[in-house]
């Protein structure tokens, strides 16, 4: 019986598969929910929905269950990041006060 891997890392044919954190850069998700946007961009949900109404940010409605009517709005991380980067300096300073002071 093979030895149990106690380090929590998967092994395959004698080499170890590196975890994404070992590459030194944080992972960026492809899609986020509206309640996760403040964690990444420091913007309130109400401001986020105003931005979403502009139509420049890619979103997708995903059903929670196939037969359900309830959906979750997913926001494309790259398009939101690009939108925030293109904001005028006055709006960007209001969102990221730490970066404006530096």
C-alpha angles and dihedrals in degrees: 000000000000120000115265116250103239097175094073092241125119117240127199127184095338100311129094122237109230119233119233092246090062091065090071098238127096116245119251114213119231093222132019135187121243091252090058096055095083089058092056105029107019094234127132121247092244091055089046092055091049088054091047090055089060088071095226095106119075114235136171132200111221124189115237091218127008095247094038127102092209115102136186119219110228120196123210106242096210095051092047091048091050091048092052091048090053095051117118114264093253093056093042091053090053091052099042108030093166093059093046092054094051 
